[in-house]
């Protein structure tokens, strides 16, 4: 395997789990820098977005503002903000992560109506990454529960990627006519094939791509495309027949911007994410922009795929959080020994040839 990029990547990860990337120059003493607390694999994205925004904001307002980034598992990041990390904006993997901040009085109840498209500048999904030539012939969800398959995915307790992997697997059963008992048994078999749960998406990328552990990696589409591109053919992306529509969401943190005096800059920063310039950047880096015409321009890299909404398996994202990841939720249940006989999993006809 081509490991040059991986060795450099791993060295960077050793420093800290949660990364702060600062955009500072001689003007940095002119105001409070914005802190964007984001989920794990968006480092490269916001490096570029921040560079674009800083120049545009200064050009339009005559004022300079710095931007810093913090990255980690999405649920971990939300809890960090609750614990005192002074985020001006949050760009998290799931709407329910932001609603957790609402419950703690940090973000306004109306956060989804303050920005376009319910504060979702792009959408994404969960796909598979396999090794060169796909030696285990992994094409769809049922392949993941074969006894010879080792699956790498993050921990649903800490990671948005981890939550979405579980929800996508459950939904694959329901979408193909299965019931919840069959979906629960499918998850139990799937997670018995997971040797290690990373804390976040990038942690699992390291396990799969650098350490060479596992046959298939369940990850964000943008992370999968990056892995495949940077390993120059050593890894390949496989699109399953169906997956979940993931809806990363953004908000400014009312309690913090009031204290920092940064509301105007924070609002401008998030509004910039819906500009054509930012939407093009999302598409170029493997995220599906909310602007349909820009998404269409990038259909070769971001092909049409069958995505089910969260409403297929729960009332909404908050209901999914309780149903699947609460103290008495599905994930806790499947982690317990189960002496009941296994259900028959409905067969999925793969669209992959």
N, C-alpha and C positions, 0 to 999 in steps of 0.2 A: 504494500500500500504506500502511496505517496504521503509521507508523514511530516513534511517540512511545515506545512501550515498548521498541522495538529500540534506539533511540539511547541510552536510559538504560542498557540492558543492555550494549551494546557498551562504553560508558564504564567500566562496572564491570569488564569483562573486561580492559581495557587495563592495569589496575594490576598484576595478577600472574596467572600461569597457574594456580597452585595457591592457592586461597583459604583463609584462616583466618578463621573467624567465631567470635568469642568471646562467651560468655554470662557477663558479669561484672557485679557490683554491689558494694555496700559490704561484702558478706560474702565477697568473693573471696579474702581472705587467710586464710580458715579452713581451707583444705585444697588439695590438689593438684587442679587442674581436669582432667577427663578430656579426652583428645584422641581424637576419632573421625576416623580416616583413611578416607575414603569415595571412591566413584567419582564421575564427573563431574556428572551431572544431578540429584544428590540434595540440592542445596543447600536448596531450598525445603522439601523433606520434613523434613530434619533440623533446620532452623530451628524448625519446629512441634513435632517430636518432642522436641527438647531443652527447649523451653519447658514442655511437659507433664511431662516427666520430672523436671525440677528441682523443680517444685512438689510433685509426688507424693512424691519421695524425701525432701524436707524434712518433709513432713507425716507420713510413716510412720516416719522414723528420728530426726527432730529435728536432723539434720545437713544442712548445705547443701553442694552440690557444683556447681562450674561445669562447663560443657561447651564445648569448642572443636571446630571442624570443619576438615578439610582435604579439598580436592577436586581431582581430576584424572583422567586416564585410568586405569582400574583397574590395568592391568599396570604402568604408571608408578608408581602409588601403592604397589603391593606392593614394587617395587624401592626406593622411597624409604624404606619401613620397614626393609628389609634394610640400607639405607645409613645408617641411624641416626635417622630420624624417630621420635620416642618415642611412638608410638601406644599408647594404653591399649586401644582397641578398633579393629577394622577391620570395615568394612561394604562388601564388595567385590562386583564384578559377577559373578564366577565362582568356584566352589569351588576350581578349580585355582590361583587367585591366592592363596588362603589356604594351600593345600597347599605353595606355594612358601615361605611363611613357616615351615611345619613343617620343611621340608628344611633351613632355616637355623637351626633350633633356637629359634625365637622363639615358636612356638605349639605347644601340646601335640598329640600324635597323635590324641587322643580328642576333638578340638574339635567334631566333628559330633554326638557323643552327649551333649554337655554342655548342650545346649539343645533345645527341642522341634523337631520337623519337620526333623531333620538340620541345625539351625541356619539354616534358611531361613524368615524371617518373612513373606516374600511371594514371588511369582514374577512374571514379566513375559514380554515377547516383542518381536520386531522387526516394525514395520509401516512403511508408506509415508506420507510427507507430500508432497502435490502442491499446485500453485498453484490459485487460485480457478477453479472450474468444470472442473478437471482437463483443460486444453486439449490435452494429449498423449494423453489417454485411457489412462492407466496404471492397469491393474487387477490385474496379477499378475506373477509373476517373469519370464516370458518377455518381457514388455514392456521390461524393463530392458536387454536386449541389442540392441534396435533401434538402428540407426545414428544416429537423430535424437534419442536420449535421453541426457541428461547426468545422472549419478548422483552424489549427495553422500553420503559415508559416512566415518567416521573410519578411521585407520590401525589394522589388526589387530595391529601390533606394540606399540602403546601403549595401546589402548582396548578395554575390554570390549564396548562398542557395536560397534567395528570387528570384533572377533572374531565376535560373534554375527551380524552382518550376513553375514559370509562363511559361517558354519556354516548359517545359515538358507537362503542361496542354494543351497549344496551340497545340503542336505537336501531342498529343493523338487524337485530333479531325482530324487533317490533315492526320495522318497515317491511320485512319480508313475511309478515303474517304470524309471527310467533307471539306468545303471551308473556306476561311478566315472570312467571315461574321459569319458563325456558330462558328468558333473558338473564335472570338471576343465576341460573346454573351455568349459562355461557360465561358470565363474568367470573364465577368461581373457578371454572376450568382455565380461563384466560390468565387470571392472576396467579394460578399455580405454576404457570410457565414464565413468570417474571422473577428473575434471580435477585434483582436489586432495584429499589425505587429511589430515583434521584430526587433532590430537593426542588429542582426546577428543570425547565426545558434544556438549558445549556449544559447542566450537570449530566443529564442523560445522553446528550450528544457526545460529551467527552467519553462516557462509558462505552457507547456503541462505536464511535468513529476512531477514537484514540486508543482505547484499551482493547478494542476488538471483541468486546463481549456481546453476545446475542446474535440472532439471525435476522431480526426485524426491529426497527425502531419506530414507535408511534409518536409522531411529532407534528408541529405546525407545518403547514404547506411552505411557508417562507423559509423555515429552518431546514426543511427537507431539500428544497431547491438549492439553498446555500451549501449544505453538506455535499450534495451531488456535484455541484460546480467546482467546489474547492478541492475535492479529492480527485478531480479529473478522470472520472470514470470508475473509480474504485467502489463507489456507492451509486445506487440507482433509486429513483422515485417510482413507487407503484401507487396508482390511484385505485382504491377499492370501489366496488359497485355503488356504494352509498356511504355518506359520512355526515357529520353534523355541521350545521351552519354556525360557526363561532362568531360572536359579536363583541369584540373588544370595544371598550367604551372609555370616554374621557370626561373629566370634570375639573373645574378649579375648586380648591379646598377653601370654602368660605371663611372658616375660622382663622386659617393661616394667612390668607391674602389680606384680611382686615388688619391683622397684627403687623404684617410686613409692609402694608401700603402698596401692594403689588397687584391689585385686582385688574387694573387696566391692562397691564402687560400680560398677565395670566390669561385674560379673556382674549387678547389679540393673538397670543400664542396658539390657543386651541382653535380659534377661528381660522388661523392660517392652515390648519390641517385639512380644511375643506377647500382650499384654493386649488386651482388647476396645477400649480407648481408642485404642491405637496402630494396631490393625488397621483401625479405622474411618478413621483418618487416612491410612493407606496407600491405601485404596479411594477416599477423597475426592480424592486427588492423583494417581490414575491408575495405582496399583500394585495387583496382584491379591493380596489378603491370603490367608494360608494357612488362615485360618478360613473354612471353606466356607459357613457360614450368613451371615457378613458379606459375602462375595463375592456370594452370591445376591441380597442386598439391593441391590447396585449393578450389576445385570446390564444396565441400560439404558446406563450409561456404559462398562461392561466386558463386552461381549457374549461369548457362547460363540464360541470360535474353534478351529480345528483346529491343535493344537500337537503336534509330534513331540518325543519325548525324545532326549536326547543319544545314547542307546543305538542309535538308528537308524543313526548314522553313525560311531560310535566305541564302544569298550568303556565308557568313562566320561569325565569331564571332563579328567582328567590324560592319558588316551590321546589325546583330541582336541587337547590342547595340543601334544603331541609330533607327532602325525600331520599337523596342519594348520599349526602355527606354529613348529615346531622348525627348526633350521638347515637340515635337509634335508626340510622339510615341504612341504605342498601350496602354501602361499602363496608361498614362495620359488621353487618350480618354475614357477608361473604368471606370475611376474614376468620370467622369462627368455624370450627369443625362441624361438618354437616353429615349425619349418618343416613340421610334420606337418599333414595335412589335418584340417579341423575335423570333429568327430563330429556326428551328427544329434541335436539336443536333443529329447527327447520332449515332445509337446505337452501343456500343462496346461490343463484345462478350468476356466476361472475361475468362481468362485461369484458374482462381482460382475456385476451387470446394469447 
